[in-house]
Amino acid sequence: MIQPEFWSIPPSNLTPTELAAKSAVLKQRLVDISSRFSDVRFATSLAAEDMVVTDAITKAKVKIKLFTLATGRLHQETVDMVTITEDHYGITIEKVYPQDSDVKAFVDQYGMNGFYEGEEPKKACCGARKIKPLNAALLGADAWITGQRREQATTRTELNLEELDDARGIAKFNPLFDWSEADIWAYIKQENIPIHPLHLKGFPSIGCEPCTRQVKKGEDIRAGRWWWLQSDSKECGLHVNN
């Protein structure tokens, strides 16, 4: 039986000068954001894009708080990446957990893995494990940052650097909105950034363990997210404005 060929880290044709220019623009964007707002927070998943933003935040020496959504269903590699990243940069990443009562309510209604049954239970699980914790993590903030890019998905092609998060009434920034996948990996290589182990095993996009799988070569990079749902939207609801 022929084994499928999975996604692999793409090469980049960026020159060192071009990459340096992109890096400078990224850091300046973060400086501008932190100068405009008093309480800026960054939600990191520990995947490639978010590691680039984390690196830029630390090197630009801006006052931006980092947190991650500890959903309770993450790969062990993702859990380990929190400590690896903290040790590498000498920083603290706040772990934001779901409420036990919210998880219990989901399980009581749908079962532990009920999200496989359709869009509505999937939304309910993401609501309990990701959206409500995100709301709690952003309470009191006046701006937040994501690692989203236009190239990632059909739902993100109109993404801008700055937008209004209507759901939470605060500013939202996507400082990598105009970066390509190759740009991301060129930066990671140049800056010797820690790499999530699953990226080396065919996972371009990483979420919760039951809802993420490897992506075959040539597939959309988010094809491994919620693959059992026949939908163009590969979103969990965190980015409600997209």
Phi and psi in degrees as a GROMACS rama.xvg file:
@    title "Ramachandran Plot"
@    xaxis  label "Phi"
@    yaxis  label "Psi"
@TYPE xy
-77.342  126.514  ILE-2
-77.6736  137.688  GLN-3
-66.7864  151.686  PRO-4
-93.8744  125.797  GLU-5
-97.1142  163.584  PHE-6
-50.5556  145.09  TRP-7
-137.732  161.388  SER-8
-58.6242  126.26  ILE-9
-78.4506  152.189  PRO-10
-75.9358  165.43  PRO-11
-131.988  141.475  SER-12
-104.35  15.7024  ASN-13
-66.7659  135.546  LEU-14
-79.3805  159.493  THR-15
-56.4504  -34.9866  PRO-16
-67.2256  -43.5908  THR-17
-64.9756  -40.8767  GLU-18
-66.8716  -39.504  LEU-19
-62.2223  -38.3061  ALA-20
-66.2911  -43.3232  ALA-21
-63.701  -40.326  LYS-22
-62.8556  -41.5171  SER-23
-64.5867  -40.9297  ALA-24
-63.8331  -42.9421  VAL-25
-59.635  -49.1068  LEU-26
-62.6239  -38.2323  LYS-27
-67.0124  -36.1407  GLN-28
-60.2403  -43.5055  ARG-29
-66.7151  -39.2231  LEU-30
-62.0518  -45.068  VAL-31
-62.7869  -43.0982  ASP-32
-62.4139  -47.1101  ILE-33
-68.6886  -23.8495  SER-34
-80.4576  -24.682  SER-35
-85.5225  -26.6488  ARG-36
-126.15  148.183  PHE-37
-88.1671  -24.8119  SER-38
-137.443  93.062  ASP-39
-107.252  136.094  VAL-40
-130.036  145.879  ARG-41
-119.483  123.922  PHE-42
-91.8648  111.456  ALA-43
-108.013  136.588  THR-44
-97.5692  -3.81787  SER-45
74.5436  5.62907  LEU-46
-83.7123  179.283  ALA-47
-53.9324  -52.9864  ALA-48
-59.7992  -43.3681  GLU-49
-69.736  -28.4646  ASP-50
-69.7539  -34.5004  MET-51
-63.9783  -45.7218  VAL-52
-64.0255  -41.699  VAL-53
-59.2694  -45.4919  THR-54
-60.0915  -45.2208  ASP-55
-66.8651  -38.014  ALA-56
-60.4383  -45.7276  ILE-57
-69.6298  -37.8416  THR-58
-77.1207  -28.2922  LYS-59
-80.9549  -10.6796  ALA-60
55.2791  46.6736  LYS-61
-98.7007  154.866  VAL-62
-87.9921  87.9588  LYS-63
-133.899  124.748  ILE-64
-81.0996  139.524  LYS-65
-107.271  139.083  LEU-66
-144.562  160.865  PHE-67
-135.123  147.957  THR-68
-87.1319  106.185  LEU-69
-87.6813  84.164  ALA-70
-70.2222  -19.5512  THR-71
91.5172  -5.55054  GLY-72
-126.585  21.329  ARG-73
-77.8382  156.624  LEU-74
-62.4434  149.044  HIS-75
-60.6235  -32.3499  GLN-76
-62.2947  -35.0075  GLU-77
-70.5418  -42.565  THR-78
-59.1466  -43.6943  VAL-79
-65.8547  -32.6361  ASP-80
-63.6958  -26.4365  MET-81
-60.5285  -51.536  VAL-82
-64.9552  -42.0224  THR-83
-59.1408  -44.1239  ILE-84
-68.5539  -42.7647  THR-85
-59.7563  -44.6395  GLU-86
-67.8232  -39.3494  ASP-87
-64.824  -41.3927  HIS-88
-102.871  -8.19665  TYR-89
66.9188  42.3492  GLY-90
-125.212  174.046  ILE-91
-119.718  130.043  THR-92
-109.77  116.974  ILE-93
-69.0932  134.769  GLU-94
-99.934  120.857  LYS-95
-107.759  118.903  VAL-96
-102.404  153.466  TYR-97
-72.3226  158.712  PRO-98
-74.3563  135.26  GLN-99
-56.233  -37.7775  ASP-100
-65.9  -35.6973  SER-101
-69.0744  -41.822  ASP-102
-64.9967  -43.2865  VAL-103
-61.7332  -41.097  LYS-104
-62.7786  -39.5344  ALA-105
-65.1141  -48.611  PHE-106
-62.4942  -41.1059  VAL-107
-60.9299  -36.898  ASP-108
-84.0904  -42.0478  GLN-109
-114.602  -18.0153  TYR-110
94.1077  160.081  GLY-111
-55.02  -42.3634  MET-112
-112.64  32.5124  ASN-113
-64.0747  -17.4141  GLY-114
-61.2463  -20.9257  PHE-115
-69.4429  -12.8055  TYR-116
-83.5413  -9.61503  GLU-117
157.013  -178.44  GLY-118
-66.5732  -42.1423  GLU-119
-65.1585  -49.1931  GLU-120
-64.6772  -31.5645  PRO-121
-62.4716  -44.9483  LYS-122
-62.7192  -37.4623  LYS-123
-65.7619  -40.9541  ALA-124
-66.1995  -46.7666  CYS-125
-61.833  -34.6777  CYS-126
-62.2144  -44.2646  GLY-127
-73.2134  -42.0266  ALA-128
-93.8105  -17.9011  ARG-129
-128.133  -50.5554  LYS-130
-71.072  -47.8456  ILE-131
-62.7414  -43.1272  LYS-132
-62.2862  -36.9004  PRO-133
-62.4768  -44.4755  LEU-134
-56.798  -42.4244  ASN-135
-66.7518  -39.4935  ALA-136
-67.2819  -27.7271  ALA-137
-96.7007  0.959879  LEU-138
-61.2926  122.557  LEU-139
93.6517  -13.5014  GLY-140
-77.8969  153.787  ALA-141
-111.545  -0.315993  ASP-142
-163.048  151.611  ALA-143
-140.686  161.616  TRP-144
-123.621  143.485  ILE-145
-125.106  170.986  THR-146
-104.571  21.3938  GLY-147
-66.9215  149.484  GLN-148
-132.434  150.077  ARG-149
-60.3246  -37.0088  ARG-150
-72.905  -11.4455  GLU-151
-70.1699  -36.575  GLN-152
-160.496  159.729  ALA-153
-62.9172  -25.4299  THR-154
-79.3047  -4.04642  THR-155
-120.364  9.62333  ARG-156
-67.5411  -22.2538  THR-157
-100.273  13.2046  GLU-158
-59.456  139.981  LEU-159
-117.394  168.985  ASN-160
-62.172  -46.0843  LEU-161
-123.418  139.289  GLU-162
-148.315  169.385  GLU-163
-99.0098  126.057  LEU-164
-82.5464  93.1159  ASP-165
-60.8741  -36.2951  ASP-166
-62.7124  -32.1557  ALA-167
-115.428  -4.94605  ARG-168
67.4213  31.482  GLY-169
-133.312  165.74  ILE-170
-74.6872  149.463  ALA-171
-134.408  135.923  LYS-172
-125.689  142.42  PHE-173
-124.477  78.343  ASN-174
-66.3583  -12.291  PRO-175
-104.267  16.2171  LEU-176
-55.6485  -32.5787  PHE-177
-105.345  15.7906  ASP-178
-89.8685  146.147  TRP-179
-90.4037  166.389  SER-180
-59.5752  -40.6575  GLU-181
-64.5059  -35.9592  ALA-182
-60.3686  -44.3449  ASP-183
-56.874  -49.2755  ILE-184
-73.8004  -28.0226  TRP-185
-65.1557  -41.6538  ALA-186
-65.1911  -44.5965  TYR-187
-59.1996  -43.3158  ILE-188
-66.0897  -45.3533  LYS-189
-64.6817  -41.6419  GLN-190
-90.5329  1.87039  GLU-191
54.6256  49.7346  ASN-192
-81.7894  140.022  ILE-193
-56.4271  137.734  PRO-194
-109.616  133.516  ILE-195
-60.3254  127.878  HIS-196
-56.5774  -29.8146  PRO-197
-69.604  -21.8034  LEU-198
-64.3354  -25.9677  HIS-199
-85.7547  -0.497584  LEU-200
-120.491  20.2592  LYS-201
93.5772  17.6771  GLY-202
-108.646  98.7303  PHE-203
-77.4265  -27.7717  PRO-204
-127.599  131.446  SER-205
-126.85  125.002  ILE-206
-128.006  -139.551  GLY-207
-70.3063  150.9  CYS-208
-59.2888  -45.9123  GLU-209
-69.0956  -16.4135  PRO-210
-111.553  13.2337  CYS-211
-134.479  134.588  THR-212
-138.179  173.059  ARG-213
-64.0268  155.158  GLN-214
-114.282  131.012  VAL-215
-72.2398  152.155  LYS-216
-57.8799  130.185  LYS-217
95.4558  -16.9639  GLY-218
-76.2031  160.054  GLU-219
-58.6199  143.129  ASP-220
-66.9437  -15.4582  ILE-221
-105.521  14.2634  ARG-222
-65.3987  -21.0067  ALA-223
-85.1344  -0.283676  GLY-224
-97.1853  126  ARG-225
47.4042  48.2918  TRP-226
-62.9313  -20.9726  TRP-227
-78.8362  -10.0122  TRP-228
-95.492  126.288  LEU-229
-84.0921  86.315  GLN-230
-150.663  145.417  SER-231
-76.0385  -18.0548  ASP-232
-90.9749  113.606  SER-233
-109.331  60.3389  LYS-234
-124.618  150.319  GLU-235
-98.0867  -11.3582  CYS-236
110.184  -4.13128  GLY-237
-65.5782  -36.7434  LEU-238
-106.241  74.1706  HIS-239
-69.976  -18.2829  VAL-240
-84.4671  -11.972  ASN-241
